[in-house]
Amino acid sequence: MYVVYLGVESIKKLLVFKAFFLPVAALALLWWAISAGNGLGPILEQPAKFADSAAFFAFFFPALTGMVGFWATLSLNIPDFTRYATSQQAQVKGQIIGLPPAMTLFSFIGVVVTSATTIIYGTTIWDPLVLAGKFDSKLLVSIAMIAVAISTLATNIAANIVSPANDFANLAPSKIDFRKGGYITGIIGILIFPWKLIADPTGFIFTWLVGYSSLLGPVGGIMIADYFFLRKQKLVLADLYSESGIYRFKGGFNNAAIIALIVGILPNIPGFLTTIQVIPTDSVPGWISQLYNYAWFVGFFVSGAVYLGLMRNSFSTAEHAKFVAKSAENLSPNA
């Protein structure tokens, strides 16, 4: 909350510090795992934990959906950050450099370190806090805990506070600024008992992450369909801030988007209800409940397709030509 109080610039400084500190700390952890685990060979030679490939894929696809859902939050929130970029090219370069290499590296480190704990301690430890408690050196424990604290702080502020803080501020701009929006977010973040969510890794991944990915997938599908396919990557900037602009729709609501959102969520509801054991598993056909394992993808494609179908009927050729002309006029040097 103190970082939120200091404002967006303090968040930027925290993220810059994290960008340099965490890779060094992660590489140090990788070096420790390889050294303590008697080299990379024994670590990578650990036998599979699944009985066969069918058991692997039964776990893999829901886990993949959970991870997509995990990052779907930031993918939808990313304009809250890229709005400060100096150009479109700058934000593209930033994401290309910052996301694929970093995510690959940290995923590899996570797998290696977790596998190494099986060799070193005789049990698989995935939680960095539990692992830090196993170190004998007080200095090493201190460094590890500082790294975890900075990582948690910076990641949560970037991924979970900036966007909702802006959302709350936009609900009532005259009464709620970014700081107040951040405070509201922080309070809600405590009230949902996040420590209970991560207490069980299986519940965290397959219930929480996959569950809310079924909501975020349809949102992403609608946004992509609208921006790339319907409006051909053209925006009328002035109308984004106008109550009488083309994005006002009917009373501020796009009915086609709301219908597409609901339709995209519906296929995943039976699987979600069986997962949380509200209804018996055998009460729903197997293929329908299995859709939940691909919740983000199902919602993304269903909502995107439905939205395009509904909007193409209302977004006529004449309206599209008018939209393109208005966007070109909006981007002209004399506008």
Rosetta blueprint (number, residue, H / E / L):
1 M L
2 Y H
3 V H
4 V H
5 Y H
6 L H
7 G L
8 V H
9 E H
10 S H
11 I H
12 K H
13 K H
14 L H
15 L H
16 V H
17 F H
18 K H
19 A H
20 F H
21 F H
22 L H
23 P H
24 V H
25 A H
26 A H
27 L H
28 A H
29 L H
30 L H
31 W H
32 W H
33 A H
34 I H
35 S H
36 A H
37 G L
38 N L
39 G L
40 L H
41 G H
42 P H
43 I H
44 L H
45 E L
46 Q L
47 P L
48 A L
49 K L
50 F L
51 A L
52 D L
53 S H
54 A H
55 A H
56 F H
57 F H
58 A H
59 F H
60 F H
61 F H
62 P H
63 A H
64 L H
65 T H
66 G H
67 M H
68 V H
69 G H
70 F H
71 W H
72 A H
73 T H
74 L H
75 S H
76 L H
77 N H
78 I L
79 P H
80 D H
81 F H
82 T H
83 R L
84 Y L
85 A L
86 T L
87 S L
88 Q H
89 Q H
90 A H
91 Q H
92 V H
93 K H
94 G H
95 Q H
96 I H
97 I H
98 G H
99 L L
100 P H
101 P H
102 A H
103 M H
104 T H
105 L H
106 F H
107 S H
108 F H
109 I H
110 G H
111 V H
112 V H
113 V H
114 T H
115 S H
116 A H
117 T H
118 T H
119 I H
120 I H
121 Y H
122 G L
123 T L
124 T L
125 I L
126 W L
127 D L
128 P H
129 L H
130 V H
131 L H
132 A H
133 G L
134 K L
135 F L
136 D L
137 S L
138 K H
139 L H
140 L H
141 V H
142 S H
143 I H
144 A H
145 M H
146 I H
147 A H
148 V H
149 A H
150 I H
151 S H
152 T H
153 L H
154 A H
155 T H
156 N H
157 I H
158 A H
159 A H
160 N H
161 I L
162 V H
163 S H
164 P H
165 A H
166 N H
167 D H
168 F H
169 A H
170 N H
171 L H
172 A L
173 P L
174 S L
175 K L
176 I L
177 D L
178 F H
179 R H
180 K H
181 G H
182 G H
183 Y H
184 I H
185 T H
186 G H
187 I H
188 I H
189 G H
190 I H
191 L H
192 I L
193 F L
194 P H
195 W H
196 K H
197 L H
198 I L
199 A L
200 D L
201 P H
202 T H
203 G H
204 F H
205 I H
206 F H
207 T H
208 W H
209 L H
210 V H
211 G H
212 Y H
213 S H
214 S H
215 L H
216 L H
217 G H
218 P H
219 V H
220 G H
221 G H
222 I H
223 M H
224 I H
225 A H
226 D H
227 Y H
228 F H
229 F H
230 L H
231 R L
232 K L
233 Q L
234 K L
235 L L
236 V L
237 L L
238 A H
239 D H
240 L H
241 Y H
242 S L
243 E L
244 S L
245 G L
246 I L
247 Y L
248 R L
249 F L
250 K E
251 G L
252 G L
253 F E
254 N L
255 N H
256 A H
257 A H
258 I H
259 I H
260 A H
261 L H
262 I H
263 V H
264 G H
265 I H
266 L H
267 P H
268 N H
269 I H
270 P H
271 G H
272 F H
273 L H
274 T H
275 T H
276 I L
277 Q L
278 V L
279 I L
280 P L
281 T H
282 D H
283 S H
284 V L
285 P L
286 G H
287 W H
288 I H
289 S H
290 Q H
291 L H
292 Y H
293 N H
294 Y H
295 A H
296 W H
297 F H
298 V H
299 G H
300 F H
301 F H
302 V H
303 S H
304 G H
305 A H
306 V H
307 Y H
308 L H
309 G H
310 L H
311 M H
312 R H
313 N H
314 S H
315 F L
316 S L
317 T H
318 A H
319 E H
320 H H
321 A H
322 K H
323 F H
324 V H
325 A H
326 K H
327 S H
328 A H
329 E H
330 N H
331 L H
332 S L
333 P L
334 N L
335 A L
